């Protein structure tokens, strides 16, 4: 099982505690899915392509979890992402469990890195706009 953990800084520093908050505390995508299905805060949505996204706004599983469909080459896999603010700095934490072939998992992680970078740019722009209106 491939595990990849990333923390993309929107602010200035990367904190080990922030990275720990994003870590997937389960052994496999299946065990994560089972745990989330029992979490009272979890809200599951499935899109037309079979991707399952679970939003957990609070609790031990807080974050946005994305499970690949069986038709995806990285299956079984899950990505957990979370925006973390610490001392005025924003971070996008990401942890991945991927049971597919290494090449498929690398591509899967790469797709999420691109999405995270886009999210980081949007957050930077929003923060800059908010600072501009706060003057």
QUINORMO-V461794 format. One line per field, one symbol per residue. ss: DSSP state (a for helix, b for strand, c for the rest). psi: psi as a letter, one per 30 degrees, with the letter a starting at -180 (. if undefined). burial: + if it has 24 or more other C-alpha atoms within 12 Angstrom, else -. Layout:
ss=???
psi=???
burial=???
This chain:
ss=cbbbbbbbbccccccaaaaaaaccccccaaaaaaaaaacccbbbbbcccccbbbbbccccccbbbbbcccccccccbbbbbbbbbbccbbbbbbbbbbcccaaaaaaaaaaaaaaaaaaaaaaaaaaaaaaaaac
psi=kkkkkljjkebelkkeeeeeefkjglfleeeeeeeeffkffkjkkklfffkkkjkjflafgkajkkkklffkffkklkkkkkkkkkhfkkkjkkkkkkgaleeeeeeeeeeeeeeeeeeeeeeeeeeeeeeeff.
burial=-++++++++++---+--++-++++-+-++--++--+-----+++-------+++++----++++++++-----++++++++++++----+++++++++++----+--++--++--+--++--+------------
